């Protein structure tokens, strides 16, 4: 077994971060629609979270914001002429479409792709499949640029398998790592991958959309050459989706040998746990922390984002650390649960709170903001070094953000063609800093 690290690639929050109210079934997105956003503060909050991990000695990477507005979307909708003509016409006749074209939603990197480390895959390569995000229009436009970004970072095809998104049909709806859990003894050891889905292909559901299908999950497991005996398919509880858990990572997080989940996260919890234990026989002993509804009602789990936390092996600490949003500390039931949990002798020994409020108000907590990529030393050396962060690089990125991002943005601002130029200038400076100018 080679040494491997969990590298967290966070989505760098883009200059067009705004509260569009565009995600049905995501309660925070609906609640904050039309509010004034602060892209500068959002990006700084995200970078400070990355800094915390760098300071702890963890490996941290970053994914740049995607080009916004997405002119391909606007051109597909029949708008023509210069960039300014397109923006002005879209603002007049279809402002909602312009909002979608401007969405900074790629910040939620947990939805960028599904990742299977080389220790899991039969072909010994590290696999990433871009998510088609086909359920929400503003997210469905991410994947071509995401795939291009992944190719720029993980270009060595002998080591990395980068897969384009699945077909953009409802049967293949895929939201990436937000519905995927990897359990193992050690990051570099073979693991069991749990693919969580909300519906089957062809199945119609009522209520909030189920954004992941079993067919999509199975297709990804096949493409990643996952051994069937270490691939588990688990159904997300319908009640959780209807309560606002639009992704499984809103009610569950797993890391190493530990699964931290809400009582109502899965449709058949016992069967899921039993399948994981069986698949993990000889590899690891599953540890579970179940949060009962009686202590934390699912509605509190969703508003506080208790589970949308990063569960980390923190250098120098024996037990895992839960990096949770401040909202978890401010919600009585979740704070009380966390206090009790760390006093016990379970696998999670500390909870640390971080401020990612700008993202939270669109339904994205600490876990949404990062894509976990387990990488060996050789894989780390083979990837684009420019996206791996140290504090100096974080300072440089923060300087660019401070100089090029606005601190106030409302929907009406999107109608101004000058804002498109502003977004482009900011992105080019960021790409340059990250050694990714080829993406400009
Ligand atoms: O897809 N919000 C995102 C939040 C994604 C959170 N990701 C994870 N749980 N992994 C979504 O619903 C809202 C954008 C807006 O309304 O402006 C949004 O897209």
Boltz pocket constraint, residues with backbone or C-beta under 6 A from the ligand:
constraints:
  - pocket:
      binder: B
      contacts: [[A, 18], [A, 19], [A, 20], [A, 21], [A, 22], [A, 23], [A, 26], [A, 29], [A, 30], [A, 103], [A, 105], [A, 108], [A, 110], [A, 111], [A, 136], [A, 139], [A, 178], [A, 246], [A, 247], [A, 249], [A, 250], [A, 362], [A, 363], [A, 364], [A, 365], [A, 367], [A, 368]]
      max_distance: 6.0
